[in-house]
Amino acid sequence: MEVEKMLFVLWYKFDPDHTERVRELWKHFKFPESVKVIGRYVLIGRHMSVAIFDAPNEASLLKITGPFSSFGVAHIAPAMPLEEANQVTW
């Protein structure tokens, strides 16, 4: 049985003093196998990175955000394509 995954957007704001540590962590960081990464980005001049991915559960979110928690703050939100959202009554 395949687990249904949910789309998430994560933006991570890090302290400029930790830039080199964060860069090294990103170079070697491996997302959990259960997570499908759609894209990873850096926001130039903002000391922020963004990741878009599908994840199956809360545990996978902790595995993604945990290693970075000493260097900044991770914000994460569920997302859906605008076309799908327009089909939902809200």
Secondary structure, 3 states (H helix, E strand, C coil): CCCCCEEEEEEEEECHHHHHHHHHHHHHCCCCCCCEEEEEEEECCCCEEEEEEEECCHHHHHHHHHHHCCCEEEEEEECCCHHHHCCCCC
